Amino acid sequence: MKCQKCEKPATFHITDLTGDELLALHLCADCAKDYLKTDEEVESAPTITGVLQQQLKLEQTAEDLKELDSRECPICGISFYEFRQSGRLGCPNDYSFFAGELEPLLVNVHGDDHHVGKRPKRGADDTEQQTEMIRLRRVMKEAVENEDYEKASELRDRIRAIEGDS
């Protein structure tokens, strides 16, 4: 769908209720920004206009998000894009690797960035060992894909030794 004011693709679909009349607009980001401009910048309560203006500001950070999405954890190999899609991290190291991006999310969802409450009795303190296991499994998978079976068998034996110690 094209913008009603220019020929760019419409990315904002605005329904404006003024009186008894219903006005449906399909606008590109630039035209939507012009349409939503208000003379009063200070408002007491958030409005739809304010929310849409915030969305326009988020579009400016799309390039930053693309760069962030390409970052991968060196241990488990999960990208930030994969995390955003699934909502799950790959290993304990991800909390420190993506700390700057995760902290505001954790505060928003949980109200704090530190865990308070119960913890599992078994396996709670061996995150370094878990991280090493994840890394070894990823390297072993790459070795199998590259048909380096000797290296893969050595890694398998190291994984079994670590699992045996647990």
SVG drawing of the C-alpha trace seen along z (x, -y; Angstrom):
<svg xmlns="http://www.w3.org/2000/svg" viewBox="-21 -25 63 65">
<polyline fill="none" stroke="black" stroke-width="0.4" points="0.0,0.0 1.3,-3.4 1.2,-6.6 -1.8,-8.8 0.3,-11.9 3.3,-10.7 4.5,-7.5 6.5,-5.9 5.2,-2.7 2.7,-3.3 4.0,-2.0 1.6,-3.8 -2.1,-3.2 -3.9,-5.8 -7.6,-5.9 -8.7,-9.3 -12.0,-9.7 -13.1,-13.4 -16.7,-13.8 -19.0,-11.4 -16.6,-11.1 -14.0,-8.3 -10.9,-9.1 -8.5,-6.3 -5.0,-7.4 -2.2,-5.3 1.0,-7.2 4.8,-6.8 7.0,-7.6 7.8,-11.1 4.1,-12.1 3.0,-10.5 5.6,-12.6 4.2,-15.7 0.6,-14.7 1.3,-13.9 3.2,-17.1 1.5,-19.1 2.1,-22.7 2.1,-21.6 5.1,-19.4 4.2,-19.0 1.1,-17.0 -0.1,-15.7 -1.1,-12.1 0.3,-9.9 -1.8,-10.1 -2.0,-8.0 -0.1,-10.8 2.6,-10.7 2.9,-6.9 3.1,-7.1 5.7,-9.8 7.7,-7.5 7.3,-4.8 8.8,-7.2 11.8,-7.7 12.2,-4.0 12.5,-3.8 15.6,-6.0 17.2,-3.3 16.4,-0.5 20.0,-0.7 21.3,-0.3 19.0,2.6 20.2,4.3 23.8,3.9 22.8,5.3 20.9,8.2 24.1,9.4 26.1,9.7 26.7,13.3 27.7,14.8 31.2,16.2 30.3,19.2 26.9,20.5 26.7,18.6 23.2,17.2 22.6,13.8 20.5,11.1 18.1,11.5 17.5,15.1 17.0,14.1 14.4,11.5 12.6,14.1 12.5,16.9 12.7,15.0 15.4,17.4 19.1,17.0 21.6,19.7 23.9,19.8 24.6,18.1 27.3,16.0 24.6,14.3 23.6,12.3 27.0,10.6 27.5,10.5 24.2,8.7 24.1,7.0 23.5,3.5 20.6,4.6 19.1,6.9 19.2,4.7 16.4,2.3 14.3,5.3 14.7,7.1 14.0,3.9 10.9,3.3 9.6,6.9 10.6,7.8 11.1,4.4 14.8,5.2 17.9,6.5 18.9,8.9 17.2,12.2 15.6,12.4 13.9,15.6 14.4,19.3 17.2,20.9 17.7,24.5 19.6,26.5 21.4,28.6 23.4,26.9 23.0,23.3 26.7,22.5 28.2,24.3 27.4,21.8 31.0,21.7 30.9,25.5 27.6,25.2 29.1,22.4 32.1,24.6 29.8,27.5 27.8,25.3 30.9,24.0 32.4,27.5 29.2,28.8 29.1,25.9 32.7,26.5 32.1,30.2 29.1,29.5 31.3,27.3 33.9,30.0 31.4,32.6 30.1,30.2 33.7,29.7 34.2,33.5 37.0,33.2 35.9,36.3 39.1,36.7 38.6,33.3 34.9,34.0 35.7,37.3 38.2,35.5 35.6,32.9 33.0,35.6 35.4,37.3 36.0,33.9 32.3,33.4 31.7,36.8 34.5,36.3 32.9,33.0 29.5,34.7 31.1,37.5 32.5,35.0 29.0,33.6"/>
</svg>
